[in-house]
Amino acid sequence: MTDEIDGREALERELYWAADAFPGSRRSTRELRMALHELAATMRADEHSKVPRDEPQLVSRSRWRRKVKIGFYTILRPITHRYDRLIGELAVLSRMLADRLADAEAEIQRLRDVGEGRDSGTTG
C-alpha cells in the first residue's frame, strides 16, 4: 500500500515539475490583453470593496473561523489598502502595454504583407 502511495506521489511530483510554469504563456496577444483587462477591473473593484471577492485566504468551512478571518482582514485592511491601488495601477499599465503590443504586431503583419506584395510584383 505504501509503495502505491509513494509511486503516486512520485508521479504527481514529476507531472508538477513537467508542467508549464506559466500556463498563460501560450496565449495570444488578444487573450493576454483581455485577461489583463479583467485583472485590472477586478483590482479596481476590490480596491473599493470591504472584502475582496474570491479571496482564497478568507474562505473556511467553519462559519466562526471565516468570520474571524474576515475580522482580521478588515482590521488590517488600512495597512494593505495602498497595495491594492498599486496592483490595480500595475494591471492597467500592463493592459496598456498589451494594447501597444497588439498594435505593433498588427503593424508588423501589415508591413510583411506589403513587403510580400512588392516582392511578388517584381518577380512577375
C-alpha positions in Angstrom: 0.0 0.0 0.0 2.8 2.5 0.9 4.6 1.6 -2.4 1.5 2.5 -4.3 1.2 5.9 -2.4 4.9 6.6 -2.9 4.6 5.8 -6.6 1.6 8.1 -6.9 3.4 10.9 -5.0 6.4 10.5 -7.3 4.2 10.6 -10.4 2.4 13.7 -9.1 5.7 15.4 -8.4 7.0 14.6 -11.9 3.9 15.9 -13.5 4.0 19.1 -11.4 7.6 19.8 -12.5 7.0 18.9 -16.1 4.0 21.3 -16.4 4.4 24.7 -17.9 5.5 27.2 -15.2 3.3 29.9 -16.7 0.1 28.3 -18.1 -0.9 31.6 -19.8 2.4 31.8 -21.8 0.7 30.1 -24.8 -2.0 32.8 -25.0 -2.3 35.1 -28.0 -1.8 38.8 -27.6 -5.6 39.4 -27.7 -6.2 36.8 -25.0 -3.5 38.3 -22.9 -5.0 41.8 -23.3 -8.4 40.6 -22.3 -7.0 38.8 -19.2 -5.1 41.9 -18.2 -8.3 44.0 -18.7 -10.3 41.6 -16.4 -7.5 41.7 -13.8 -7.5 45.5 -13.8 -11.3 45.6 -13.4 -11.2 43.1 -10.6 -8.4 45.0 -8.8 -10.3 48.3 -9.2 -13.5 46.7 -7.8 -11.6 45.1 -4.9 -10.0 48.4 -4.1 -13.3 49.8 -3.1 -14.9 46.8 -1.5 -14.8 45.9 2.2 -13.7 42.3 1.5 -12.3 41.3 -2.0 -14.3 38.7 -3.9 -12.9 35.2 -4.4 -10.1 35.7 -1.8 -8.9 32.2 -1.1 -7.3 33.2 2.3 -10.7 34.2 3.7 -12.5 31.0 2.9 -13.2 28.4 5.5 -15.8 25.7 6.1 -16.4 26.8 9.6 -18.6 29.8 9.9 -16.8 31.2 13.0 -13.4 30.8 11.5 -14.4 32.5 8.3 -15.8 35.4 10.4 -12.5 35.6 12.4 -10.5 35.7 9.2 -12.7 38.4 7.7 -12.4 40.4 11.0 -8.6 40.2 10.9 -8.7 41.2 7.3 -10.9 44.2 8.0 -8.7 45.3 10.8 -5.5 45.0 8.8 -7.1 46.4 5.6 -5.9 50.0 6.0 -2.3 48.7 6.1 -2.6 46.8 2.9 -5.1 49.1 1.1 -2.3 51.1 -0.6 -1.1 47.9 -2.3 -4.5 47.2 -3.8 -4.4 50.5 -5.6 -0.8 49.9 -6.7 -1.6 46.5 -8.1 -4.6 47.9 -9.9 -2.4 50.6 -11.5 0.1 47.9 -12.5 -2.7 45.9 -14.1 -3.8 48.9 -16.0 -0.3 49.7 -17.2 0.2 46.1 -18.2 -3.1 46.2 -20.2 -1.9 49.4 -22.0 1.4 47.6 -22.8 -0.6 44.7 -24.2 -2.6 47.1 -26.3 0.6 48.6 -27.8 2.0 45.1 -28.4 -1.2 44.2 -30.3 -0.9 47.3 -32.4 2.8 46.6 -33.1 2.0 43.0 -34.1 -0.7 44.3 -36.5 1.7 46.9 -38.0 4.4 44.2 -38.4 2.0 42.0 -40.2 0.8 44.8 -42.4 4.4 45.6 -43.3 5.1 41.9 -44.1 2.1 41.8 -46.3 3.2 44.9 -48.1 6.8 43.5 -48.5 5.5 40.2 -49.8 3.2 42.0 -52.3 6.1 44.1 -53.5 8.5 41.1 -53.8 5.9 39.0 -55.8 5.2 42.0 -58.1 8.8 42.4 -59.1 9.4 38.8 -59.9 6.5 38.5 -62.4 
